[in-house]
Amino acid sequence: MSVRFPVFSKLSHLMLTEKIGKYTFGALMVFLSFCPILQSICFSEGFKQRMRLGENDPVWLSIPMCMSNCLKTLTFKKLHAYNSEICFLK
């Protein structure tokens, strides 16, 4: 059974207040695909240290359109400089 998100057609700014881990990152990428005009994302806590995300990770095969078309600002309030955070920034 798959869950279908509604389209968040007016969401332009998103603030995430929890650390992002392996499972929440996958859900976040799916969620972002339903945010067509998203212009800014703020990670207030950054990523979890144990999250393993690399440049060749399969998650990059499907980038949400908002990240390549609309996203103007990406903020890490607590950048730990973990490999997964750096990879996401790239």
C-alpha positions in Angstrom: 0.0 0.0 0.0 1.5 3.3 -1.0 0.7 6.7 0.6 -0.1 9.5 -1.7 0.6 13.1 -0.5 -1.5 16.0 -1.6 0.3 18.7 -3.7 1.4 21.6 -1.5 0.9 24.2 -4.2 1.4 27.2 -1.9 4.3 25.9 0.3 7.3 28.1 -0.5 9.3 27.9 2.8 10.0 24.8 4.9 11.7 24.6 8.3 12.6 21.1 9.6 13.2 21.1 13.4 14.4 17.6 14.0 17.7 15.9 12.9 17.3 14.1 9.6 18.1 10.4 9.6 18.2 7.7 7.0 14.4 7.0 7.1 13.3 10.6 7.5 15.5 11.6 4.6 13.7 9.2 2.2 10.4 10.5 3.3 11.6 14.1 3.0 12.6 13.5 -0.6 9.2 12.1 -1.4 7.5 15.0 0.4 9.5 17.5 -1.6 8.3 16.1 -4.8 4.8 17.4 -3.8 6.1 20.9 -3.2 6.3 22.5 -6.7 7.1 26.1 -5.7 9.4 25.5 -2.6 11.9 28.2 -2.5 13.7 27.7 0.8 14.5 24.8 3.2 15.9 25.3 6.6 17.5 22.4 8.6 17.5 23.7 12.2 19.3 20.6 13.5 21.1 19.2 10.5 21.5 15.5 9.8 22.2 12.6 12.2 25.8 11.6 12.4 25.1 7.9 11.5 23.3 8.8 8.3 25.2 7.4 5.4 24.5 9.4 2.2 27.0 9.5 -0.6 27.2 11.0 -4.0 26.4 7.7 -5.7 23.4 6.9 -3.5 20.3 5.8 -5.4 18.3 8.6 -3.8 19.9 11.1 -6.3 18.4 9.3 -9.3 15.1 11.1 -8.6 15.6 14.7 -7.5 12.4 16.6 -6.6 11.7 19.3 -9.3 11.5 22.0 -6.7 15.2 21.4 -5.8 16.4 22.1 -9.4 13.7 24.6 -10.5 12.7 26.8 -7.6 14.9 26.3 -4.6 16.8 29.5 -3.9 17.9 29.1 -0.2 19.2 26.1 1.7 20.1 26.7 5.3 21.7 24.5 7.9 21.5 26.3 11.3 23.6 23.5 12.8 26.0 22.3 10.1 28.0 19.5 11.5 29.9 19.0 8.2 29.0 15.3 8.2 29.6 13.6 4.8 25.8 13.3 4.3 25.3 17.1 4.9 28.1 18.0 2.5 26.7 15.6 -0.2 23.2 17.1 0.2 24.6 20.6 -0.3 26.4 19.6 -3.5 
